[in-house]
Amino acid sequence: MKTKAICAFVALSAALMSAACGVGDSAPEQSTDGSVKKVRVGVPANANGISAYIAARDFADDYGLQVEAVTIKSGAEAVPMLMNGQLDISLGDALGTLMASSNGVPVVVAGVASVASPDPTLDPSAIFVAGPDTGVTQLEGQTLAVSALGGAPELIARAGIDAAGGSSEHVNFVELNPAQMANSISSGRVKAGLAIEPFTTAASEAGLTEVLRPMATGYAELPVTVWFTSQKFAQTHRDTVESFLGAVQSAGVEANRDLPRARKTAGEFIEMDPRVLDAIRLPVFAENVTDVDSVEELVQLADRYDLFDKKPDLGGLLGQKFEAAAP
């Protein structure tokens, strides 16, 4: 399971040795009077970036920041950019960040960005089948598609199935492009699939049957995405990190409480049919971003499913103990 998920980080770790010795000494710019700190933040063009954009637009001034949002494809792409100084902080998949750390990449989790809600109505993930819902036990001995083997999608599916009384060890997991998920289930190519928004909404509209909301069932309260940075930046620019955490925490609270505003913000940086954007379940943003105890719980869950060759160094990963600055 874990080989495919970590292979990219093996090559990445080697590349970082040279990157860390390159232009990594660059630091965020500061205004001439020292009152405004400029911070470059890696943000993917999906709904997980909503709090970052609200922070940049509406809360940065309150925290003495000028936030430059840099579009990234994934947290894995952001890692070398953090190491060589092209980025200061980035949003990343929580499990992917842990895997990078377990492979020796010197990253630090500054805070939690979004979490899995225990409320199924807020869960952006779902396991679908084409026929009637006869419970998770129908998945045993069958093929279930996820978008990434050995990564967060498989972990979410396995934890949800087991928490619901099924047996994920008797399910055959395969990797499939999420855009192909609904058609593959409908055609019988696979028995079931795990969809995550916006593909959850697409699967529902295609008439597929929802079997389980796995995040709410087996992943509740665990981090889905995190804010992370390099160990060097965390040590030398602690005040900048804490100012950013304060701004993005305020933005996350606002996004959770004002969904129309959150959707409007998403529409400004996500290329998506407005009708779909209005229908999808949005992320639940952390309202206490520096409470990172849940990261340790995620490590325990991932280790239970044998995802790590070597467990992450939690001292290096979480040892900075940041506080979100006040405005």
BADRENLO-549106 format. One record per residue: residue in three letters; y, x, z of N, C-alpha, C in turn. Coordinates in steps of 0.1 Angstrom, whole numbers, plus 5000, padded with zeros to 4 digits. Layout:
BEGIN
<ALA <Y X Z> <Y X Z> <Y X Z>>
...
//
This chain:
BEGIN
<MET <4988 5008 5000> <5000 5000 5000> <5013 5008 5000>>
<LYS <5013 5019 5008> <5025 5026 5010> <5028 5036 4999>>
<THR <5019 5041 4991> <5021 5051 4982> <5032 5048 4972>>
<LYS <5031 5036 4966> <5041 5032 4956> <5055 5031 4962>>
<ALA <5056 5025 4974> <5069 5023 4980> <5076 5036 4984>>
<ILE <5069 5046 4987> <5076 5058 4991> <5076 5069 4981>>
<CYS <5070 5067 4969> <5070 5078 4959> <5084 5081 4955>>
<ALA <5093 5071 4954> <5107 5074 4949> <5114 5083 4960>>
<PHE <5111 5081 4972> <5117 5089 4983> <5112 5103 4983>>
<VAL <5100 5105 4979> <5094 5119 4978> <5103 5128 4969>>
<ALA <5105 5122 4957> <5114 5129 4947> <5128 5130 4953>>
<LEU <5132 5119 4959> <5146 5119 4964> <5148 5129 4975>>
<SER <5139 5131 4984> <5140 5140 4995> <5143 5154 4989>>
<ALA <5135 5158 4979> <5137 5171 4973> <5151 5173 4967>>
<ALA <5155 5162 4960> <5168 5163 4953> <5180 5164 4964>>
<LEU <5177 5158 4975> <5188 5158 4985> <5191 5172 4991>>
<MET <5181 5181 4990> <5183 5194 4996> <5194 5201 4989>>
<SER <5195 5199 4975> <5206 5205 4968> <5219 5197 4969>>
<ALA <5217 5183 4970> <5229 5175 4971> <5236 5177 4984>>
<ALA <5229 5179 4995> <5235 5181 5008> <5243 5194 5009>>
<CYS <5240 5203 5000> <5247 5216 5000> <5258 5216 4989>>
<GLY <5260 5205 4982> <5270 5204 4971> <5283 5200 4976>>
<VAL <5287 5188 4971> <5301 5183 4974> <5301 5174 4987>>
<GLY <5291 5175 4995> <5290 5167 5007> <5301 5169 5017>>
<ASP <5309 5179 5016> <5320 5181 5026> <5332 5172 5023>>
<SER <5332 5164 5012> <5343 5156 5010> <5344 5145 5021>>
<ALA <5357 5141 5024> <5359 5132 5035> <5368 5120 5030>>
<PRO <5367 5109 5037> <5376 5098 5033> <5390 5102 5034>>
<GLU <5399 5097 5025> <5413 5100 5025> <5420 5093 5036>>
<GLN <5431 5098 5040> <5439 5092 5051> <5453 5091 5046>>
<SER <5460 5081 5050> <5474 5079 5046> <5482 5091 5053>>
<THR <5494 5093 5047> <5502 5104 5052> <5506 5103 5067>>
<ASP <5507 5091 5072> <5511 5090 5086> <5498 5088 5094>>
<GLY <5486 5089 5088> <5474 5088 5096> <5470 5074 5100>>
<SER <5477 5064 5096> <5475 5051 5101> <5464 5043 5094>>
<VAL <5461 5047 5081> <5451 5040 5073> <5440 5050 5069>>
<LYS <5427 5046 5071> <5416 5054 5067> <5410 5047 5055>>
<LYS <5407 5055 5044> <5401 5050 5033> <5386 5053 5033>>
<VAL <5378 5043 5031> <5363 5044 5032> <5357 5038 5020>>
<ARG <5348 5046 5014> <5340 5042 5002> <5327 5036 5006>>
<VAL <5325 5024 5003> <5313 5017 5007> <5304 5012 4996>>
<GLY <5291 5016 4996> <5282 5011 4986> <5278 4997 4988>>
<VAL <5279 4989 4978> <5276 4974 4979> <5269 4970 4967>>
<PRO <5257 4964 4968> <5250 4958 4956> <5257 4945 4951>>
<ALA <5256 4942 4939> <5262 4930 4933> <5253 4918 4936>>
<ASN <5250 4915 4948> <5243 4903 4952> <5249 4897 4965>>
<ALA <5243 4886 4969> <5249 4879 4980> <5250 4887 4993>>
<ASN <5241 4897 4995> <5242 4905 5007> <5255 4913 5008>>
<GLY <5263 4914 4997> <5275 4921 4998> <5287 4912 5002>>
<ILE <5285 4900 5005> <5296 4890 5008> <5305 4895 5019>>
<SER <5298 4899 5030> <5306 4903 5042> <5315 4916 5039>>
<ALA <5310 4925 5031> <5317 4937 5027> <5330 4933 5020>>
<TYR <5329 4924 5010> <5340 4920 5002> <5351 4912 5010>>
<ILE <5346 4904 5019> <5355 4897 5028> <5362 4906 5038>>
<ALA <5354 4916 5042> <5360 4927 5051> <5371 4934 5044>>
<ALA <5368 4939 5031> <5377 4947 5024> <5390 4939 5021>>
<ARG <5389 4926 5018> <5401 4918 5014> <5408 4912 5026>>
<ASP <5401 4908 5036> <5408 4900 5047> <5409 4906 5060>>
<PHE <5401 4917 5063> <5400 4922 5076> <5403 4937 5077>>
<ALA <5403 4944 5066> <5405 4959 5066> <5418 4963 5073>>
<ASP <5429 4956 5069> <5442 4960 5075> <5442 4959 5090>>
<ASP <5435 4949 5095> <5435 4947 5110> <5428 4959 5117>>
<TYR <5420 4966 5109> <5412 4978 5115> <5417 4991 5110>>
<GLY <5429 4991 5104> <5434 5004 5098> <5426 5010 5087>>
<LEU <5420 5001 5079> <5412 5006 5068> <5416 5002 5054>>
<GLN <5413 5010 5045> <5414 5006 5031> <5399 5008 5025>>
<VAL <5393 4997 5022> <5379 4997 5018> <5377 4997 5003>>
<GLU <5371 5007 4998> <5368 5007 4984> <5353 5004 4982>>
<ALA <5350 4992 4976> <5336 4988 4974> <5331 4994 4961>>
<VAL <5321 5002 4962> <5315 5009 4950> <5302 5002 4947>>
<THR <5300 4996 4935> <5288 4989 4932> <5276 4998 4930>>
<ILE <5266 4995 4937> <5253 5002 4936> <5242 4992 4932>>
<LYS <5231 4998 4927> <5220 4989 4924> <5211 4987 4936>>
<SER <5210 4997 4945> <5201 4996 4957> <5205 5006 4967>>
<GLY <5199 5004 4979> <5201 5015 4989> <5196 5028 4985>>
<ALA <5184 5028 4978> <5178 5040 4973> <5188 5048 4964>>
<GLU <5195 5041 4956> <5205 5048 4947> <5217 5053 4956>>
<ALA <5220 5047 4967> <5231 5051 4975> <5228 5064 4983>>
<VAL <5215 5066 4986> <5212 5078 4995> <5218 5091 4990>>
<PRO <5215 5095 4977> <5221 5108 4973> <5236 5107 4972>>
<MET <5242 5096 4970> <5256 5094 4969> <5262 5097 4983>>
<LEU <5255 5092 4994> <5259 5095 5007> <5258 5110 5011>>
<MET <5247 5116 5006> <5245 5130 5009> <5255 5139 5002>>
<ASN <5259 5135 4990> <5269 5144 4983> <5283 5140 4984>>
<GLY <5286 5130 4993> <5300 5127 4995> <5306 5117 4986>>
<GLN <5299 5111 4977> <5304 5101 4968> <5306 5088 4975>>
<LEU <5298 5085 4985> <5300 5073 4994> <5301 5078 5008>>
<ASP <5307 5069 5017> <5308 5072 5031> <5298 5064 5039>>
<ILE <5297 5051 5035> <5288 5041 5041> <5282 5033 5030>>
<SER <5270 5028 5033> <5264 5019 5023> <5256 5008 5029>>
<LEU <5255 4997 5022> <5245 4986 5025> <5232 4990 5019>>
<GLY <5221 4987 5027> <5208 4991 5022> <5197 4981 5028>>
<ASP <5187 4980 5021> <5175 4973 5026> <5170 4980 5039>>
<ALA <5168 4972 5049> <5165 4977 5062> <5152 4986 5061>>
<LEU <5141 4980 5056> <5129 4987 5055> <5130 5000 5046>>
<GLY <5137 4999 5035> <5139 5010 5026> <5146 5022 5033>>
<THR <5156 5018 5042> <5163 5028 5049> <5153 5035 5059>>
<LEU <5145 5027 5066> <5135 5033 5075> <5125 5043 5068>>
<MET <5121 5039 5055> <5112 5047 5048> <5119 5060 5044>>
<ALA <5132 5059 5040> <5139 5072 5037> <5139 5081 5049>>
<SER <5142 5075 5061> <5142 5083 5073> <5128 5089 5076>>
<SER <5118 5081 5074> <5104 5086 5077> <5100 5098 5067>>
<ASN <5107 5099 5056> <5105 5110 5047> <5115 5121 5048>>
<GLY <5122 5122 5059> <5130 5133 5063> <5144 5132 5058>>
<VAL <5149 5121 5052> <5162 5120 5047> <5172 5118 5059>>
<PRO <5182 5126 5061> <5191 5125 5072> <5201 5114 5072>>
<VAL <5196 5102 5074> <5204 5090 5074> <5205 5084 5088>>
<VAL <5215 5076 5091> <5218 5070 5104> <5221 5055 5101>>
<VAL <5214 5047 5109> <5217 5033 5108> <5230 5030 5117>>
<ALA <5241 5026 5111> <5253 5024 5118> <5253 5010 5125>>
<GLY <5247 5000 5117> <5247 4987 5122> <5238 4978 5114>>
<VAL <5236 4966 5119> <5228 4956 5111> <5238 4947 5103>>
<ALA <5234 4945 5090> <5243 4937 5082> <5238 4923 5081>>
<SER <5226 4920 5079> <5221 4906 5078> <5207 4906 5085>>
<VAL <5204 4894 5089> <5192 4892 5097> <5184 4880 5092>>
<ALA <5171 4879 5095> <5163 4868 5091> <5164 4857 5102>>
<SER <5168 4845 5097> <5170 4834 5107> <5156 4827 5110>>
<PRO <5154 4823 5122> <5142 4815 5126> <5143 4801 5120>>
<ASP <5154 4797 5115> <5155 4783 5109> <5151 4783 5094>>
<PRO <5140 4776 5091> <5135 4776 5078> <5145 4771 5067>>
<THR <5154 4763 5071> <5164 4758 5062> <5174 4769 5058>>
<LEU <5174 4780 5065> <5183 4791 5062> <5176 4803 5056>>
<ASP <5163 4801 5054> <5154 4812 5049> <5155 4813 5034>>
<PRO <5160 4824 5029> <5161 4826 5014> <5148 4829 5007>>
<SER <5137 4830 5015> <5124 4834 5009> <5115 4822 5010>>
<ALA <5105 4822 5001> <5095 4811 5001> <5083 4816 4993>>
<ILE <5071 4812 4998> <5059 4814 4990> <5056 4801 4983>>
<PHE <5053 4802 4970> <5051 4790 4961> <5037 4791 4955>>
<VAL <5032 4779 4952> <5020 4777 4944> <5022 4766 4934>>
<ALA <5014 4765 4924> <5015 4754 4914> <5009 4741 4918>>
<GLY <4999 4741 4926> <4992 4729 4930> <4997 4723 4943>>
<PRO <4989 4715 4949> <4993 4709 4962> <4993 4719 4973>>
<ASP <5001 4716 4984> <5002 4725 4995> <4990 4722 5005>>
<THR <4981 4731 5005> <4969 4729 5015> <4970 4740 5026>>
<GLY <4982 4746 5028> <4983 4756 5039> <4981 4770 5034>>
<VAL <4984 4779 5043> <4983 4793 5039> <4969 4798 5037>>
<THR <4959 4791 5043> <4946 4796 5041> <4941 4795 5027>>
<GLN <4948 4786 5019> <4944 4786 5004> <4947 4799 4997>>
<LEU <4955 4807 5003> <4959 4820 4997> <4948 4831 4998>>
<GLU <4939 4829 5007> <4928 4839 5010> <4919 4840 4998>>
<GLY <4917 4852 4993> <4909 4855 4982> <4916 4853 4969>>
<GLN <4929 4850 4969> <4937 4847 4957> <4947 4859 4955>>
<THR <4954 4858 4944> <4964 4868 4940> <4978 4862 4943>>
<LEU <4986 4870 4950> <4999 4866 4954> <5009 4877 4949>>
<ALA <5019 4873 4941> <5028 4883 4935> <5040 4885 4944>>
<VAL <5045 4897 4946> <5057 4901 4952> <5065 4910 4943>>
<SER <5078 4912 4946> <5086 4920 4937> <5085 4935 4940>>
<ALA <5079 4939 4951> <5077 4953 4954> <5065 4955 4963>>
<LEU <5055 4962 4959> <5044 4965 4967> <5047 4975 4977>>
<GLY <5043 4973 4990> <5045 4983 5000> <5059 4983 5006>>
<GLY <5068 4974 5001> <5081 4973 5006> <5084 4961 5014>>
<ALA <5097 4957 5015> <5100 4946 5023> <5094 4932 5018>>
<PRO <5094 4930 5005> <5088 4917 5001> <5073 4915 5005>>
<GLU <5065 4926 5004> <5051 4925 5008> <5050 4923 5023>>
<LEU <5058 4931 5031> <5058 4930 5045> <5062 4915 5050>>
<ILE <5072 4910 5043> <5077 4896 5047> <5065 4886 5044>>
<ALA <5059 4888 5033> <5048 4878 5029> <5036 4880 5039>>
<ARG <5032 4892 5042> <5021 4895 5051> <5024 4889 5065>>
<ALA <5035 4893 5070> <5039 4889 5084> <5040 4873 5085>>
<GLY <5045 4867 5074> <5046 4852 5074> <5033 4846 5074>>
<ILE <5024 4850 5065> <5011 4844 5063> <5003 4846 5076>>
<ASP <5003 4857 5082> <4996 4859 5095> <5001 4851 5106>>
<ALA <5015 4850 5107> <5021 4842 5118> <5018 4828 5116>>
<ALA <5015 4823 5104> <5013 4809 5101> <4998 4806 5102>>
<GLY <4990 4816 5106> <4975 4813 5108> <4966 4817 5097>>
<GLY <4972 4824 5087> <4964 4828 5076> <4959 4843 5078>>
<SER <4954 4849 5068> <4949 4863 5069> <4953 4870 5057>>
<SER <4964 4878 5058> <4970 4885 5047> <4961 4896 5042>>
<GLU <4952 4901 5050> <4943 4912 5046> <4933 4906 5035>>
<HIS <4932 4893 5034> <4923 4888 5024> <4930 4882 5012>>
<VAL <4943 4886 5011> <4951 4882 4999> <4952 4894 4990>>
<ASN <4951 4892 4977> <4953 4903 4968> <4968 4903 4963>>
<PHE <4975 4913 4968> <4989 4914 4964> <4991 4922 4951>>
<VAL <5000 4917 4942> <5003 4924 4930> <5018 4924 4928>>
<GLU <5023 4933 4921> <5038 4935 4919> <5042 4928 4906>>
<LEU <5053 4920 4906> <5057 4913 4895> <5073 4912 4895>>
<ASN <5079 4913 4883> <5093 4911 4882> <5097 4897 4887>>
<PRO <5107 4896 4897> <5110 4883 4903> <5114 4873 4892>>
<ALA <5120 4877 4881> <5124 4868 4871> <5112 4861 4864>>
<GLN <5101 4867 4865> <5088 4862 4859> <5080 4854 4869>>
<MET <5084 4853 4881> <5076 4848 4892> <5072 4833 4889>>
<ALA <5082 4825 4887> <5079 4810 4885> <5070 4808 4873>>
<ASN <5073 4814 4862> <5064 4812 4850> <5050 4817 4853>>
<SER <5049 4828 4860> <5035 4833 4862> <5027 4824 4871>>
<ILE <5034 4818 4881> <5027 4809 4890> <5023 4796 4882>>
<SER <5032 4791 4874> <5030 4778 4867> <5019 4780 4856>>
<SER <5018 4792 4850> <5008 4794 4840> <4994 4798 4846>>
<GLY <4993 4801 4859> <4981 4804 4865> <4978 4819 4864>>
<ARG <4988 4827 4860> <4986 4842 4859> <4983 4847 4873>>
<VAL <4990 4841 4883> <4988 4844 4897> <4987 4831 4905>>
<LYS <4980 4831 4916> <4979 4819 4924> <4992 4815 4931>>
<ALA <4999 4825 4936> <5011 4823 4944> <5021 4834 4942>>
<GLY <5033 4832 4947> <5043 4843 4946> <5053 4841 4957>>
<LEU <5059 4852 4961> <5070 4852 4971> <5083 4853 4963>>
<ALA <5091 4843 4964> <5104 4843 4958> <5115 4845 4968>>
<ILE <5125 4852 4965> <5137 4854 4973> <5149 4851 4965>>
<GLU <5159 4844 4971> <5170 4839 4964> <5177 4850 4955>>
<PRO <5181 4846 4943> <5182 4832 4937> <5169 4827 4931>>
<PHE <5158 4834 4932> <5146 4830 4925> <5139 4819 4933>>
<THR <5142 4818 4946> <5136 4807 4954> <5141 4793 4948>>
<THR <5154 4792 4946> <5160 4780 4940> <5154 4778 4926>>
<ALA <5152 4788 4918> <5147 4787 4905> <5132 4781 4905>>
<ALA <5124 4786 4915> <5111 4782 4916> <5110 4767 4920>>
<SER <5119 4763 4929> <5119 4749 4934> <5123 4740 4922>>
<GLU <5133 4745 4914> <5137 4737 4903> <5126 4736 4892>>
<ALA <5117 4746 4892> <5106 4746 4882> <5095 4737 4886>>
<GLY <5096 4730 4898> <5086 4721 4902> <5075 4727 4910>>
<LEU <5076 4740 4914> <5065 4746 4922> <5065 4741 4936>>
<THR <5053 4743 4942> <5051 4737 4956> <5054 4748 4966>>
<GLU <5062 4745 4976> <5065 4755 4986> <5054 4754 4997>>
<VAL <5048 4766 5000> <5038 4767 5010> <5043 4772 5024>>
<LEU <5053 4781 5023> <5057 4788 5036> <5071 4794 5034>>
<ARG <5079 4793 5044> <5091 4801 5045> <5088 4813 5054>>
<PRO <5084 4824 5048> <5078 4835 5056> <5088 4843 5065>>
<MET <5101 4844 5061> <5110 4851 5069> <5112 4844 5083>>
<ALA <5114 4831 5082> <5115 4823 5094> <5103 4823 5102>>
<THR <5091 4824 5096> <5079 4823 5103> <5074 4836 5110>>
<GLY <5075 4847 5102> <5070 4859 5107> <5079 4871 5108>>
<TYR <5092 4869 5104> <5102 4880 5103> <5115 4876 5111>>
<ALA <5115 4865 5118> <5127 4860 5124> <5134 4870 5133>>
<GLU <5147 4871 5132> <5156 4879 5140> <5155 4894 5136>>
<LEU <5147 4897 5127> <5146 4911 5122> <5157 4914 5112>>
<PRO <5161 4927 5111> <5172 4930 5101> <5166 4930 5087>>
<VAL <5174 4924 5078> <5171 4923 5064> <5178 4935 5057>>
<THR <5191 4936 5060> <5199 4947 5054> <5206 4954 5066>>
<VAL <5210 4967 5063> <5217 4974 5074> <5228 4982 5067>>
<TRP <5238 4986 5076> <5248 4996 5071> <5243 5010 5076>>
<PHE <5243 5019 5066> <5238 5032 5070> <5247 5043 5063>>
<THR <5246 5055 5069> <5254 5066 5064> <5246 5079 5067>>
<SER <5252 5090 5063> <5246 5103 5065> <5248 5107 5080>>
<GLN <5239 5115 5085> <5241 5120 5098> <5254 5128 5100>>
<LYS <5257 5135 5089> <5270 5143 5090> <5282 5135 5091>>
<PHE <5283 5124 5082> <5294 5116 5083> <5295 5108 5096>>
<ALA <5284 5104 5101> <5284 5097 5114> <5289 5106 5125>>
<GLN <5286 5119 5125> <5291 5128 5135> <5305 5132 5134>>
<THR <5310 5133 5121> <5324 5138 5119> <5334 5127 5117>>
<HIS <5330 5114 5115> <5339 5103 5112> <5335 5091 5120>>
<ARG <5332 5093 5133> <5327 5082 5141> <5338 5070 5141>>
<ASP <5351 5074 5142> <5361 5063 5143> <5362 5055 5131>>
<THR <5360 5061 5119> <5360 5054 5107> <5348 5044 5106>>
<VAL <5336 5049 5110> <5324 5040 5110> <5326 5028 5119>>
<GLU <5332 5031 5131> <5333 5020 5141> <5344 5010 5136>>
<SER <5354 5015 5130> <5365 5006 5124> <5359 4997 5113>>
<PHE <5350 5003 5105> <5344 4995 5094> <5334 4985 5100>>
<LEU <5327 4989 5110> <5318 4980 5117> <5325 4968 5123>>
<GLY <5337 4970 5129> <5345 4960 5134> <5349 4950 5123>>
<ALA <5354 4956 5112> <5359 4947 5101> <5347 4939 5095>>
<VAL <5336 4945 5093> <5325 4938 5086> <5318 4928 5096>>
<GLN <5319 4931 5109> <5314 4921 5118> <5323 4909 5118>>
<SER <5336 4910 5118> <5345 4899 5117> <5343 4891 5105>>
<ALA <5340 4898 5094> <5338 4892 5081> <5325 4884 5081>>
<GLY <5315 4890 5087> <5302 4883 5088> <5302 4870 5096>>
<VAL <5309 4870 5107> <5311 4858 5115> <5318 4847 5106>>
<GLU <5328 4852 5099> <5336 4842 5090> <5327 4837 5079>>
<ALA <5319 4845 5073> <5310 4841 5062> <5300 4831 5067>>
<ASN <5294 4833 5079> <5284 4824 5085> <5290 4810 5088>>
<ARG <5303 4810 5092> <5309 4797 5096> <5316 4790 5085>>
<ASP <5319 4797 5074> <5326 4791 5063> <5319 4793 5050>>
<LEU <5308 4786 5048> <5300 4788 5036> <5307 4786 5023>>
<PRO <5316 4776 5022> <5324 4775 5009> <5332 4788 5006>>
<ARG <5338 4794 5016> <5345 4806 5015> <5335 4818 5011>>
<ALA <5324 4818 5017> <5314 4828 5014> <5309 4827 4999>>
<ARG <5307 4815 4995> <5302 4813 4981> <5314 4816 4971>>
<LYS <5326 4813 4974> <5337 4816 4966> <5339 4831 4964>>
<THR <5337 4838 4976> <5338 4853 4975> <5326 4859 4966>>
<ALA <5314 4853 4968> <5303 4858 4960> <5305 4856 4945>>
<GLY <5312 4845 4942> <5315 4843 4928> <5324 4852 4922>>
<GLU <5331 4860 4930> <5341 4870 4925> <5335 4883 4921>>
<PHE <5322 4885 4926> <5316 4898 4922> <5302 4897 4917>>
<ILE <5296 4885 4918> <5283 4883 4913> <5283 4875 4900>>
<GLU <5276 4880 4890> <5274 4873 4877> <5263 4863 4879>>
<MET <5266 4850 4881> <5256 4840 4884> <5262 4827 4880>>
<ASP <5253 4818 4875> <5257 4805 4871> <5263 4798 4884>>
<PRO <5275 4793 4883> <5281 4787 4895> <5273 4776 4902>>
<ARG <5265 4769 4893> <5257 4758 4898> <5246 4764 4907>>
<VAL <5240 4776 4903> <5230 4782 4911> <5236 4788 4923>>
<LEU <5247 4794 4922> <5254 4800 4934> <5257 4790 4945>>
<ASP <5260 4777 4940> <5263 4767 4950> <5250 4762 4957>>
<ALA <5238 4764 4950> <5226 4759 4955> <5218 4769 4964>>
<ILE <5219 4782 4962> <5211 4791 4969> <5214 4792 4984>>
<ARG <5204 4797 4992> <5206 4800 5006> <5213 4813 5007>>
<LEU <5224 4814 5014> <5231 4827 5015> <5225 4835 5027>>
<PRO <5227 4848 5027> <5222 4856 5039> <5229 4852 5052>>
<VAL <5222 4854 5063> <5227 4852 5076> <5232 4865 5081>>
<PHE <5245 4867 5083> <5251 4880 5086> <5251 4882 5101>>
<ALA <5248 4894 5105> <5248 4898 5119> <5261 4896 5126>>
<GLU <5262 4889 5137> <5274 4887 5144> <5276 4897 5156>>
<ASN <5266 4906 5158> <5267 4917 5167> <5261 4929 5160>>
<VAL <5268 4935 5151> <5263 4944 5142> <5257 4957 5148>>
<THR <5262 4960 5160> <5257 4973 5166> <5245 4971 5176>>
<ASP <5240 4958 5176> <5228 4956 5184> <5216 4960 5174>>
<VAL <5211 4972 5176> <5201 4977 5166> <5187 4977 5172>>
<ASP <5185 4970 5184> <5172 4969 5189> <5162 4963 5180>>
<SER <5167 4954 5171> <5158 4948 5162> <5153 4958 5151>>
<VAL <5160 4969 5149> <5155 4979 5140> <5142 4985 5145>>
<GLU <5142 4987 5158> <5130 4993 5164> <5118 4983 5163>>
<GLU <5121 4970 5164> <5111 4960 5162> <5106 4960 5148>>
<LEU <5115 4962 5138> <5110 4962 5124> <5101 4975 5122>>
<VAL <5104 4986 5129> <5096 4997 5128> <5082 4994 5133>>
<GLN <5081 4987 5144> <5068 4983 5150> <5060 4974 5140>>
<LEU <5067 4965 5134> <5060 4955 5125> <5055 4963 5113>>
<ALA <5064 4971 5107> <5060 4979 5095> <5048 4988 5098>>
<ASP <5048 4994 5110> <5037 5003 5114> <5024 4995 5116>>
<ARG <5025 4983 5120> <5013 4975 5122> <5006 4972 5108>>
<TYR <5014 4972 5098> <5008 4970 5084> <5007 4983 5077>>
<ASP <5008 4995 5084> <5005 5008 5079> <5014 5012 5067>>
<LEU <5027 5009 5069> <5036 5012 5058> <5042 5026 5058>>
<PHE <5040 5033 5069> <5046 5047 5070> <5035 5057 5070>>
<ASP <5037 5068 5063> <5029 5080 5065> <5032 5086 5078>>
<LYS <5045 5086 5081> <5051 5091 5093> <5061 5082 5098>>
<LYS <5061 5078 5111> <5071 5069 5116> <5085 5075 5116>>
<PRO <5095 5067 5114> <5109 5073 5114> <5113 5079 5127>>
<ASP <5121 5089 5127> <5127 5095 5139> <5138 5085 5144>>
<LEU <5134 5077 5154> <5144 5067 5159> <5155 5074 5166>>
<GLY <5153 5086 5172> <5164 5093 5178> <5175 5096 5168>>
<GLY <5171 5102 5157> <5181 5105 5147> <5186 5093 5140>>
<LEU <5178 5083 5138> <5182 5071 5130> <5191 5062 5138>>
<LEU <5189 5061 5151> <5197 5051 5159> <5204 5057 5171>>
<GLY <5203 5071 5172> <5209 5077 5184> <5224 5078 5185>>
<GLN <5231 5074 5175> <5246 5075 5176> <5252 5065 5185>>
<LYS <5245 5053 5186> <5250 5042 5194> <5265 5038 5192>>
<PHE <5268 5033 5180> <5281 5030 5176> <5286 5017 5183>>
<GLU <5299 5015 5184> <5305 5003 5189> <5314 4998 5178>>
<ALA <5314 4985 5176> <5323 4979 5166> <5337 4979 5172>>
<ALA <5347 4985 5165> <5360 4986 5170> <5367 4972 5171>>
<ALA <5377 4971 5180> <5385 4959 5180> <5397 4960 5171>>
<PRO <5402 4949 5166> <5413 4950 5157> <5426 4955 5164>>
//
